Amino acid sequence: MEKPWLQLYPAGVPANINPDAYARVIDMLDECFKKYADRPAFYFMGKMLTFRQVDEMSRNFGAYLRSRGLEPGDRVALMMPNIMQYPVAMFGVLRAGLILVNTNPLYTPREMRHQFVDSGAKAIIIAENFAHNLEQVIAETQIKTVIVTSIGEMLGFKGAIVNFVIRKVKKMVPKYNLPNTVCFMDAVKQGAKFTIEPFQSSPDDVIALQYTGGTTGVSKGTMLTNRNLVSNMLQIHAWLSPLFKDGESALVLCPLPMYHIFSFTVNCLAFMNAGGANLLIVNARDLPALIKEWRKYPVNIVTGVNTLFNGLLNQPNFHTLDFSTLRACVGGAMAVQRAVAERWQQVTGCQLTEGYGMTESSPVLTVNPVDHTMRMGSIGLPVPSTDVRIVDEKGDPLPPGPEHVGEIQARGPQIMKGYWQRPEATAETVKNGWLCTGDMGFMHPDGFFQIVDRKKDMILVSGFNVYPNEIEDVLALLPKVLESAAIGIPDEKSGEVVKVFVVKKDPSLSVDEVIAHCRENLTGYKVPKSVEFRDSLPKTNVGKILRRELRG
C-alpha cells in the first residue's frame, strides 16, 4: 500500500526497523546491561539503581524462580505499583524463560481470580498491600509460589520508615494469612546460589500475557511475543531518536504503572534500550507528591495520559517547576484534548505529543513527530514498518479525507499473536494480518491520522453520527470545566440525544452556561440535551474515563 506519511518523517527516522535485530527481548536486555552498566536505570523515593545492579538482581531473581521448580513457559503474575522491585522482578521473569502476567494491583478478588485462573499462573510477586485479596482466591488458582514485598523493602533505612507509615499510620496493609510466602529480597539473595539453566526460545514465543482492561466483555490475555515487543521497542526508539544525542542519557518521568502496556513497553523497554533512566512514581493520583518528586530531578521526558496532564495543570505548585530540561512529553492511552495540549505548551514550553495504540499492538501504532511538524489534535503518523488504513463497514479501504470516516486498521510486526485460549476472539480482531482496532477515524491526504472515537461510543442522533470526543474537546475549552464525558441516552424522537457529565473547576458554572457554550461551538444535533454535574468521573487506574459506567 502507498505510504504518503513517509515524506513527513523527521530527519533520521527510518521507514523501517529490523524486527529481527534481537531474537529475544532478553538479548536486548543483556546488551543494555553491559553497554550502560554504570548508568542510573531507576530512581524511586531517593534511591537509585544502576543498570549493573538491575542486571545482577534480576538474574538472581530469575534463578530463584527456576529453583522453585518453575519451567520455561510457566506463567508468573506481577501485582505491584511502581516500585523498584517491579523491573527487577519483570526482567527476572523474562530472563528465566517464564511468561509475564502483568496484573493491576487494584483488582478486586473477582478480577484477580479471573486473570489468574485464565492465565494458569503458577507464581506471583505481590505487594503486601494487596495480599489480603489474594488470600481470598488463591485456593481456586494454580499459584504455588508466593513472593511478597513491601513498598519500602529496597529503600534501606528509609524503607523501614516508609513501611511503618504505610502499615501503622495509614493502615494500608490489611491483615492476611498466606502460608509459605517468601520476602522479595530474600528470594534475590537465595537466587545468587543458583544459575539460570539455558532454555530454547524463539522470536515467536509468547513472553507476556497483557490483559485488556475488560472494558468490552471479559478481560482477555493478549499474547505478546519476543518479536512483537522487540519490534515496538525499536519503533519507539527510532521515532524518539531525534531527542537523543550520541551517548547521551535521558531521565524519564514514569507516573503510569508499569503493569500497563504503555509504560511497560515505552518506559521499561524503549527507554532502557536508549540508556535512559526512569523516575518511578508510586501513585500518580497523588499529584502534590508527584510534583515534589519532579522538583528533585532534571526531567527530560514525561509519559502520561490526558487526565494526568490536565490534573497537573490545575495544581498551583506545578507552575513553579523548572521545565528547562524538558525535551518531550508524550500522551497516550486516551485522546489528548486540544485545550489541555495548548495549555501544557504555554505552561511548560514543551509540546504535548499525542500517540495512539492498543494492548493488541504492543502498544504503539502512530505517534506525532517530536519536532516542529507535530499536528495538534492528530494521532500522528504510523511508526516505522507499520501500515495503517481506514476501511468502511464492508472492510474496503477508504480514500483520504475527513469526509471518509471509517474503522482504523493496522498491520506490522508489533501486532499480537492473538488472545490467550480464545481463537474466535482472535479471528474477529485480526483479519488477514490487519488488526481491527474498533476505533473510528480518517487519514488526512498527507498521511496524518485523526481518531474520531470508539465505534461503541458513537452516539446516533436522528441518523447523524455524534462522537463524544468532539463534545468533550469543546467542553474542555470552557474555563470553568475541569473534566467532562459525553454519552448517548435514549430519546423517543431522535433515537438518542447527547448527555454530558461535568466536573466543575469553578463552582459558579451553571447548566445554562454549558449549553450556551456548546451551542456556540457545535451543530444543533450535537448540543447536549442533558447536563449532570459530578464531583468526579469514573476512571480506569491509568486515568481513562469509563463512559460505560456513566451509561449505567
N, C-alpha and C positions, 0 to 999 in steps of 0.2 A: 504494500500500500504506500501511497505518497505520504511524505512526512514534511509538510510545509514548515513545521516548527523548528527543524534543524538549523535553518538560516538565522534563527533568533537565539541560538545557544551562545552563552557568554564565551569569550576567548578562553581557550584552554580546556573547555569541557568537551570530551569526545562524544561522537554519535553513538558509540557502542562501548560496552565493557566486556571483559573476558570472564564469563561466569565460571570458567574452569581454572581461574588463576590459582585458586586453592581447592583441593579436593574436598577438604572438610573445614568447618569453622575452627576446629581446634588447631589446624595447621596455621591459620591466620593468627590465632592467639599466641601460639608458640613463637611466631616471628615477632609479634609485638612485644612479648615479654623480654626477648633478647635485645631487640632494637632500642626499646625505650626503658630499659631496666631501672635506671636511676631517676626517671621522671615521676612526678606525682601522678597517680591514677585516680584516686578517690579522696575527697575531703568529707568529713562528717563530724559535726559538733566540735570543731577544733582539732580533730585527729586527722592525720594524713597517711595514706598507704601508697607506696611506690609500686610500679609495675612488677619489680622483683619480688616484693612482699606478696602481692596478689598471686604471682606465679607459684611461689613456694607453698602458700597456704591452700590455694585451690588444688594443687597437685596432691598435697597431703589429704585434703578432704575427699577428693575423688578416690584415693587409695583406701581411705577408711570405709567408704560406701561399698567398695568391692569386697573388702574384708568381711563385711556383714552378709555376704552371700548374694549381693545384687549382681546380676549379669547384664552384659550389653543388651540394650533394647528394653530393659525394665523401665517403668515409668516412676519418676520421683517428683513429688509435689513440693513447691516452694510457696510459703504463705507468710510473707513478711512485708512491712512497709520499706521505705528507702533507708536502709541501714547498711553498714559496711559488710555485714555477713551475707547480704544478698548476692553481690557479684562474686564473692569467694565461693559461695555455695553453687551459684549458677555455673561458673566456669568449672568447678569441681565435678558437677554432674555431667557436663558435656565431655570433659577430659576422661571420664570413666566409661564413656560409651553409652551412658544412660539417656533416657528421653526426659526432657524438662517439661513439667506441667506447671505453668505459672498460675497462681491462684490468688484471687482478690481476698485480702485478709478481712474485709468487711462482709464477706459472705455469711449468710445465715446457715445454721446447721443443714437445712434442707438443700440449699445450693451447694454446700460442701459435699454432702452425700452424693448428689447427682454427679458432680465432677470427679470425685474420687472413684466412685463405682464405674462410671462410664469409661474413665481412662485406665482403670485397673492399677492405679498407683500402689506400689509396694512399700514406699518410704515417704516420709515427709519431713521437711525442715520448717518449723513453725515458731513464730514469736509467741512468747508466753501469754501475751495479752489475749490471744485467740484460742489457747489450748482448751479452755472450758467448752468451746463449741465442738472441737474435735472429739472430746470425751463422749459427747452425745451420739456420735455417728461411727466412730472407729470400728465398732464391732461388726458393722454392716459392710465394711470395706476389706480390701486385701492388705491394708497397711500393717506391716510388722515392725518396721524400724521408725522410731520417732525421735527426732533430734530437736531439742527445744533451745531457744535463745532468748536473750533479753535485749532491750534497746541499747543498754549501756555496756553489754558484755565485752566489746572490743575497744572500750574507751579508757581502760586503765583505772586509776584512782577516781577520775572524774565520773567514770561509769558507775561506780558504787553510789555516788550522789544522785546521778540521773535515775538509777533504778530505785533508790529509796523514795524519791519524789513520785515516780510513776506508780510504785507499788503501795506506799503508805500514805502519801499526801493526796495524790489524785485518785488513788484506788482504782487504777486502770487495769489491774490484773486479777480478774475473778478467780476464786479457788478452783482447782481442777485436780483430778486424780487419773493420771496416765502412768501405768506401770512400765518399768524398764526403759525410761527415757534417758537420753544422753545429752549433756550440755554441748553446745556447738564447739567451743574452744577445746573441750576435752576430745571431741572427735578429731579436730585438726591435729592435736598433739599425738593422739594414738595413731593417726594415719601416717605419721613420719616413720613408723616402724615397717610400713608396707610399701610396695610399689604397685603401679597400675599395670597389670598384665596386658600385653599387646592384644588388640582385637581388630577384626576385619570390619571396615566400614567404607561406604562409597558416597559419591556426591548425592545420590538419590535416596539415601537413607533418611528417614524421619528422625529429627533430633529434638523437636519441640512440638508439644500439643498446646496450641494457644487457643483457649476457649473464647468464642464470641461472647459478647455481652448478654446474649439471650434476650435482646430487645424484640426479636421476632421469633416467637416459638421457643423451642427447647434450646438450651445452650449447647453448641456443638464444638468439638475439638478440631481446630484447623491443623492439618498435618503440614508442618514446615520442614523442609529438608535442608541438608547442608548447602545444596546448590541454591535453593531459594534465599537463604539468609546471607550466604556469601555474595550472591548477585545484588541483593538490595543494599547490603553494606557498601559494596563497590560503587553502586549507582549513586548513593547518597554522598559518599566520599568524593566522587568525581564532580558532582553538582556543586558541592561546597568548596571545592579545591581553590577557587579564587580567594577564599578567606584565609588560606594558609600559605605563609611564606615558607620557603625551603627550610626544613628542620625546625620550624617554629611551633611551639605548643599552643594550646588554647584551653581556657578554663570555661567549662560549660555548666551553667546553672541547670540542675536536674530536679525540678519540682514534681514532674509527673512520675507516678510509681513505675518502677522497673518491671513489674509484672505485666504492665500494659505494653502492647506490641510497639507503639510509637517510641516509648522510652527504651524498651528492650533493644530494638534494632538501631535506632538513631543514636541514643546516648551510649549504650553499653557496647555496641559493636562498631558502628561507623566512626565515632569519635575516638574510640580506643585505637582503631586502625590508623588514625591520623596522629596518634600520640597525645591526644587531648586528655584532660583531667575533668572529672565530674564532681561538682559540688552537690552533695545529696541533701535534699530537703525531706525530712521525715513526714511532715504533714503540710501539704500545700494549701490547706484551707486556713491554716493559722498564718494569715498574711503579715501581721506585725513581726512574727518570728522569722518568716522568710526574708522580710526586708532587713532585719537585724543581721542575718547571715550574709546576705548580699553585700551589706555595707563593709564587711570584713575582707572582701576579696575583689581583685580586679577582674570582674566577669567579662568574658569576650562574646559568649553566645548564650542565648536563652531559648529553650524549647518550652512550649506550653499550649494551652487552649484558650479560646476567646474569653471564657468566663474568668480565667486566671488573669489575663492581661487587663480586662475591664475592672476586675476587683482591685488589682494593684493601683490602677489609675485613680481609684476612688479612696486610696489611703493617703492621708496628708504627708506622712513621712516618706512615701515613695518618691515624691518630687525633690527630696533633699539628697537623693543618692547621686554618686558620681557616675555618669554614663559615658565618660570619655573613652573607656576601653572597649565599649560595645562594638562588635563588628556585624552581628546579625541576630535577629530574633525571628524564630520560626514557629508559626501556629499551625496546628493540625487537629485531627480527631473530630472537629466540627467547624462550621463556617466561621471565618473571621469577619466580623461586621465592619463595614467601611468606616463608621463613626469611631469605632474603637481603634482601627488601624491608623486613622488620621490623627487622633488624639495621642496615640502612642508615639508617633513620629514627632509630634510637636513637643512632647514632654522629654523624650529620650534622645531625639536627634537621630534615631535609628529606624529604618524601615521594618515593618512587621510583615514578614514574608509568609504567604499562605501556601500550604501544601495540601495534598489530597491522597488518600489511600484507604486501604481496608486491612483487617486482620488477614484476610484471604490473599493479600498481595504483599505480605511480609514487612511493612505495610505500604511503602511509598510508591505511588504511580506517577504523580505530577507534582511539580514544585515551581513556584515563581523564581526567575533568576535572582541571584543575590547581588546583582549590580543595579545600575540605574534603570534598566529596562523592565523592572518589576511592574506589573499591572494590577493595581488595587481592585479588589472585587473578583479577580480571576483566580482559579486554582493553578494557573501557570501552564507549563509545558511538560510533556512526558519526559521522564528521566531517560538516560541512555539505554538502548536495547529494549525499549518499550513502545508498543503500538497502542494507540487509543483511538476509538471511533465512537460515533453516535449512530444508533440504529432505531428504526421505527418498531411498531408493535409486532411486525412480522419477522423482525431480525435483519431487515435490509438496511445497509448503510445510508445515512442521510448526508446531504451536502452541507458545507459550512453555512453559518449564518444564524442569527438569533431567532429567526422565524422557524428554524428546523430543530425544535427541542425533541430529544429522544433519550433512550437509555444509554448511559456511558458503559462501554465495554473495553476491556484491556487484555493484552497478552504480553508475556515476557517471561524471562527466566525466574522472576520472583513470584509467579503465581503458584499458589499452594498445590500440593499433591492431591488434596481432597479433604473431605471431612472424615474423621476417625469413625470407622464402622458404620458409615452412612452413605452407601453408594448412590442411593436415589437422590439424596440432597446434593451430592457432588454433581450428579448428572444434570440437575436443574440449574446449578450455579456456574459450572464450567462447560461450555458448549464449543466443540471443535477448537479447543485451546483458548477460547475467549472467556474471560471472567465477566459474568453478568452482574454488574455492581448493584442494580436496583436503584441507582441514582439517576436523576434526570438532569440533562444539561445540553449544551451546544458547543460547537467549535467555531471560533472566530476564523475568518478567511486566512489569517496569517499563522494560525496554529495554536493560539492560546485557547484554553478550555475554560468554560464557565459552568459551574454547577448551579442548578436551579432549585432542586430539592429531591428528597426521597420520594420514590413512587408512592409509597404507602402514606406519606404525609400530605400528599397533594389534596387540596380542597376543591370540590367541583360545585361552582355556583352557577346555576342556570346554564349548564353546559360549558362554562368557561373555567379553565384551569387557574387556580389561585395557589401560589407557592408560599408557604409560611415564612421562608427565609426573607422574602421580599418585604412582607409586613413587618417582620422583626427588625430588618435593617432600617426601615422608615421610623419605627418607634425609637430606635437607638439614637436617632438624630434629635429627639426631644430631650432637652437638657434635664428635665425633671424625672426622666425614666432611668432606672438603674438596670433592670433586666426585663425581658418580655418573652412570651411564647404565644404562637398563634396556632389554633386548631380549627377544624370544621365541626359544626354542630348541626343536627338535623333541622330542616325548615320545610314547612308544608308547601310554600310557594316555589322556592328555588332549589329544593333538594338539600342544599347545605348553605350555611352562612358562616362568616368568619367570627370567631370569638377570640379575644386576646386576654392573657393573664399578664398583669404588670406588677413589678416590684418598684415602688417609688424611691427616687433619690431625694425628692423634695416632698414633704408631707402635704403641701398645698395642691398637688396635682389632682385634677378632677376628671371625671368621665368625659365631660364636655370638651375639655382641653385635648384629651386623647383622640376623640372622634374628629374634632376640628383639624388637628394636625394631620390625621390620616386622610381626611377629605382633601386637604391641600396638596397631598403628595401621591394619592392613589386614585385609580379609576374607581367609579362608584361601586361596582360589584366587589371590589377588594376591601372596601372600608368595613371595619368591624361593626357588627350589629350588637355585640355584647362585650362589655369590659368588666373584668373582675380583678380587683386589687388583692395581692397576696404579700405576705411578709417574706416569702422565699419561694423558689421554684424547685421542683424535684429534679435531682441530677444524678448521673452515674458518679462513681468515685473519682473519675478523671474530669468531672465538670461538664459533661454533656447533658443538656436539658432533655428530660424524658417527657416528650409530648404525649406518649401513650398513657402515662399516669394522669395527665390532665384531662384526657378524654373520658377517664373513669370507666 
